[in-house]
């Protein structure tokens, strides 16, 4: 009897693939190179040199100042996500070496409430930017998010301005900000720090945009171009600088850091 979960069907090519082979291939389909979504812990592991990552800002925990409730109370949603993922919120940040280049790394975590940006995510991103500014480090932020977290209402929207202002100060200090966009990067994250990189890299076929394509199509009442809001479309439109496969991402980031002389 074959154990459950040993094989899975690739959503890109429809082939049945061996899960362990896919995971060993950086969570990329060996048949069609479809890039599966991954969490922040796995992303950090893939990007930094082994044993070089030092987590920072781990004492930040989310609150429920609005006592928000939809189908469930926000505090109950948070607890369920924390138990499921083992993380306090949807972000991992710290210092590490990427092919020997010391960097400040911040990764949003899609496995925690779809990587949504609330106060903790915004504060962690901001502190990461400020830490990179103080220590003269290149900054790498990997975005994957459904946008601002609705359960924190205006508090989550305020993170857009806060992170953008911190990046402006970092830029004036001569920092290098490499923004990596993965599938999906949408909403308030796209409308703030994700699109403010000195260099913007996207993984292949990642969904990147503010509103979803269905909403846009219903609003303008026109058919959208093929591949609209995907990495390759944004590259042709000049909104993304490079589309880089996951296996080449470490080398590309290291090369950019060298070009900047940091």
N, C-alpha and C positions, 0 to 999 in steps of 0.2 A: 504493500500500500504506500503510495506517494504522500509524504507529509504535506499538509496544507501550507500554502504560501511559498513552496519551493520554486514554483514557476509563476510567471505573470505575463499578461499580454501587453505588449508595448502599445501605447496610445498613438504613437507616431506611424508605425508600419503595420501594426496588427499582428506581428509575429509573437509566438510564445518564446520567452527568453528565460534563461536560468537566472534566478534572482542573485545568487552569489557572484555570477559572472558580471552581471550588470553593476553590482556594488563595487566589485574590484576594479571596474572600468570607470570609477568616479561617478557612479550612478548615471551612466550614459549608455543608451542601448547600443550593443555591439553590432547590430544589423543596420540601423538607419541613423545612428547618432542623435536620437531624441534625448534631450537633457531632462531627466526627471527632477522634480522639485526636491530640495534637501533643506534640512534645518540648519540653524546657526552653528550648532556643535560640530556637525559634519563639515560645514563650510570652513570653519576655523581650522579643523584638522587637515583639510585639503590644501589650504593656502600657506600656512606657516611651517617653518622648519620644525622637525620633530623635537618636542620638549622645550621649545623656545617661547611658548605663549604664557604671558602673565596676566590673568584676568584682573580687571579694574572695575570699580563702581558696583561691586556685587551687593552692597548694602542697600541699594535702592529697591523699594517694594511698592507696588501700586496700592492706592487707597480708593475709597468710594465716597468722595466728598459730596457728590450730588445724590447719594443714596438711590442710584438709578435702578429701575426695574422695567423690563419689557416682558417677555415670556418667563424670564427667570431674573432673580436679583443679580446685579452685577457682581457682588461679592461672592455669590455662589458660582458664577461663571469663572471668576478668577481662580477660586479654589480648585474647581474641576480641571482647569487648564494646568495649574501648577502640579497637581497630582499626576496628570497624564504625561506631561513633558519633563517634570523634574526641574523646571526653570521657574524663576520668580516672575519673569515677564518676557516680552518678545524681542529680546536683544542680547547679544554677547559682545563685550568690548574688552580690549586689553592691548598690551604691547607684545610684539613678537618679531621674529626675523623671517623675511620672505626671500629665500635664496641668499641669505646672508645680509640682507638690507633691513636694518631695524626700522619698524613702522608702527604706527598706531592703527589698529584694525577694529572696525565696528561692523557687526553683522546682524541684520534683522532676522528674526526667526519665524518662518512661515507656519511652523507647527503650533505656535502659541497664538490663538485668536487671529489667525490669518496674517500674522505679522503686523497687526494694526498698531498705529502710533498713538499711544496715550502719553501721559505725563512722564512715566518712567522711561519710555523709549526716547522721547524728546530730550529729557534731561541727560540720559546716557550719551546720546549722540552729541549734545552740546558739550558735555564734559570731555568727551573724546577729542572734539575739535580744539577745546581750550588746552588740553594736555599736549596735543601735537604742537600747538602754537608756542607754549612755554618751553618745550624741549626741542623745538626745531626739527620735528619728525615729519616725514610724509604721512599723509592720512589716506587710508583706504576704507571706504564705506560700501558694504554690499547690501543692496536694497532688494527686498522682496516683501510686498505688503499690499493689503487690500485698501490701505489709506488710513485716514484719521479714525480713531476709535470712537464710535458714536456714543458709547456709554459714558464718556467723559466730556461730551458736548464741546463747549467753547474752550475748555481747558486743553483738549487735544488739538484744537485748531491753533491755539496760541503757540504750540510747539513749532509750527511752520515758521513763524516770525523769529522765534528764539534761535532755532538752528541756523537760519539764513543769516541772522546778524552775527552769530559766532563765526560763520564761514567768511563773512566780509572782513572781520578782524584778522582771521587767519590769512586771508589773501593779502592784506596790507602788510603782514609780517613776512611775506614771501614764501608761504607754504605751498606745497604741492598736494592737491586734492584729487585723488583718483576715485571716481564714482563707478561702481560696478552694478549694472541693472540686470536682474534676473526675473524669471517668470513666477508671478506677475509683479510688476511695479506700477502701482496705480494710486489715484486719489491724492490726498494731501502730501504723501511722501514724494510723489512725482512733482507736485506743485511747489516743493520746497527744496530740500538739500539734494535730492537724487539727481536733479538736472543742473546743479550748480558746479559740477566738477570741472577742474582744469582739463581733464581728459575723461570722457564718458565712454565706458566700455559696456557692451551688452552681450549676454550669452545668446547663442543662436535661437531664433524664433520665440524669444521672450515677449510676452504681452506687456507693452509699456504705454501708459496713457493716463489721462486724468479721469474722465468719464468712460464707461464701457462703450464698445462699438455699437451695441444695440440701442443705447440711449442716444448716441450721436445720430444714428441713422433715423430714429424716430423723430428727432428734433429737426434735422435739416431736410428730412423726407427725400433723401437721395441714396442711391446705392453707393456703398463705400468701395474703394479700390481693393483689389485682391491683396491680402497680406497686410491690410491696414492695421496700424498700431503694433506690428511685429518689428523686431530688431532690424531686419533687413530693410524694411520700408523706412524706418527712422534714419538708417544710415544713408539711404539715397536722398532723404529730405534734409540732411545736414544736422539732425538733432542728436545723433550718436556719432562718435569718432571712430569706433572700431567695433566689429562683431568678432568675438574671440571664443573659440571652443574651450570648454572647461579644462581639458588636458593641457592647454597652452596658457592658461590664465596666470599661473605663477610666474612663468618666464616673461610674459608681457608686462606684468606689474613691475618686476625687477628691472626690466629694460627701461621702462618709463622713469623709474626712480633714478637710474643711472643718467638718463638724458637730462634730468633736472639738476643733477649734481648734488643730490641730497644724501 
